[in-house]
Amino acid sequence: MNPTAEQTSFRAIAVVALLFSVGMIATAPAASAQAGNNSTIALDNQTSNGTTVTIESVTLPEGGFISVHNESLTPPQNETIGSIIGVTDYLDAGTHRDLEVVLDRPISHNQTVIAKAARDTNGNQTFDVRRSQGFQDTAYSSNGSAVTDRATIQIQNATSFANNSTVTLRNQSTAGTNVTVRSVTVPEGGFVVIHGSALLPPKNQTIDSIRGISGYLDPGVHQNITVELNETIDENTTLIAAPYRDTNNNQTFEYAASEGANDTPYRPNGSSALISQANVSINESARESLQSDTESSGGNANASASSGPQMLELLVLAAVLVGVYLYLKVT
């Protein structure tokens, strides 16, 4: 039996629908793979005091980090890990501009440095190249080579970090769950600890006044360190930041547990412990926003993250069903 014009038309529509669905399945992964290859980085010649390097721009299609290296990264040394002198925090996927990288190992003379773009290969938002001996968080590549750029850093007003510990805590408004230390220098590595006003005379409570502790800090200068507080503060108060050593080199803060025997404070020139105090006020809007985010976390974030893939799957399924229905209808 020869098909009617109507049957022929239905069959044509069915074939188009099926081809459309197959095309969507085939092209979506290809677009994702292509996006993952377009990483770029730009590092300009600049003047610095030796504690920071500024990255002009970087594009990380899948998110990751920027590591700054000295020239031992290049031949003949080729020191992938030992050449690292600074690393950014985790950077979301996309383009970032004017990134200031605080150097773990400050530089004191003019030299060439290299910036390298790295993936977050294990998805934990922590730079694990050192810990994994180069197996994790490998470099983005282009045409078979790591995505890098180099520039000359001219040093002006360099500071000696051999014996000079510093700390700066500024007045700030917070939701009450954390505070931000503007900067701290720990020449031998260590921690920055937040104390309550009971640290001050006449109470002088060095242990009982502890309100929060940073993670371990590598030797060098660190900026904008967020320290989570042990207990949320409910009213405006005075808080104090103090840098501490890691005297037993285990990268765990043990001043309180050892009753003051280990991980003692930095004391410039043998004087009293170095501190910086500031007024911390409660930002009610930030607190309400934090509470709202906490109550709604889990549902909205997951829905937003998965809405794109779910929509694609629904469109493909709908196209397949329409194609099958039309084909069966005319067969």
Secondary structure, 3 states (H helix, E strand, C coil): CCCCHHHHHHHHHHHHHHHHHHHHHHHHHHHHHHHCCCCEEECCCEEECCCEEEEEEEEECCCEEEEEECHHHCCCCCCCCCCEEEECCCECCEEEEEEEEEECCCCCCCEEEEEEEECCCCCCCCCCCCCCCCCCCCECEECCEECEEEEEEEECCCCCCCCCCEEECCCEEECCCEEEEEEEEECCCEEEEEEEHHHCCCCCCCCCCEEEECCCECCEEEEEEEEEECCCCCCCEEEEEEEECCCCCCCCCCCCCCCCCCCCECCHHHCCCCCEEEEEEECHHHHHHHHHHHHHCCHHHHHHHHHHHHHHHHHHHHHHHHHHHHHHHHC
